[in-house]
Amino acid sequence: MNRLACSAVALLLMASSASAATLEEMAGQMIVVGFEGDSVDAAGVAAVRTALEEGRLGGVMYLKKNVASLSAVREMNAMFRAAAPDILPFITLDQEGGAVERLTKDVGFREIPNAASIAANNTPQDAQTIYAEMAKDIAAEGFTVNFGPVADLSTNPDNQVIARFGRAFSADPDTVIAYDEAFIRAHHAAGLMTSLKHFPGHGSSTADSHEGFVDITRTWSENELEPYRVLIAEGLADMVMVGHLYHADYADADGETPSSLSPRWIDGVLRDELGFDGLVISDDLEMGAIRDHFTLEQTVTKAVRAGMDVLLFSNTAKYRPELSQEILDILLSEAEADPEFAARIEQSYERIVALKTRAE
């Protein structure tokens, strides 16, 4: 079957899936949460499996606490996949290399250097070989998504979350693009989905959104969009992860709306200006920049209205196994009251199914 025929089949399957899905199933696909436990027997892992089986959850997020051994990870991921055989779950992790990784040498995983070191010591072609080995190992454990590459420009050497850990390839957009391409192509070859991060650019910031409010009004520049512009145009952007970054010119004059909750950033810049029609995923919506300013209901509804397709919650601020159900209830309640909100859910579901179908 040629590529055109395969694409036609995928579109038919997507349309069929969308028409058959209930609103609850559509909304469930928008939710990705962290969990407690590091084995198939753990109560938190069982709760995730049940939610996946019942179509109330779109995927899971791994943290280091969930990794006791590679064999245990493989067992859990096999269980998650088996729980949702019709629509592949997002089984996600942050495995950039360097300080940001969930699979480590402590459990027998081959570690690699951070992005800054990779770019300083390797050509993009060499980097692709390095990332190909890492991606192959990640895929072997049963994951479906690696949250990378970092598309930030390392323009602020004192940056607390990007430059400090060498997470960006360079301050130069062309260099970042070349190494992002290497990262993405290597992961695609291993059958993994990727996510550009952290839109619209975290590299110039002077604070860490994990801890609280981050204002980039005076530090951010237009060239921080260049990696997104190029990689989107090249068709290499599976997902774009939106950070919790405040810019006064894009915040509806309310003094607090971050990019992750801003229609002007997501619907305006990312979709209209940059032409991205793929999946938009949030950075962790439990970071201080969000939870210190918004209730759970405000966070969920504002994110969806801004154009967010997938809501990522680490479930670490105050762990509760019912968090995904709380999010789902908010989505369904708002959809019942507002047809436009319900239409947003359906649009997001179609994008999610399109990506998952392409990745299978």
Beta strands, then each sheet from edge to edge (+ up, - down):
strand 1: 31-34
strand 2: 59-61
strand 3: 90-93
strand 4: 145-146
strand 5: 193-199
strand 6: 239-242
strand 7: 279-282
strand 8: 311-313
sheet 1: 7+ 6+ 5+ 4+ 3+ 2+ 1+ 8+
end
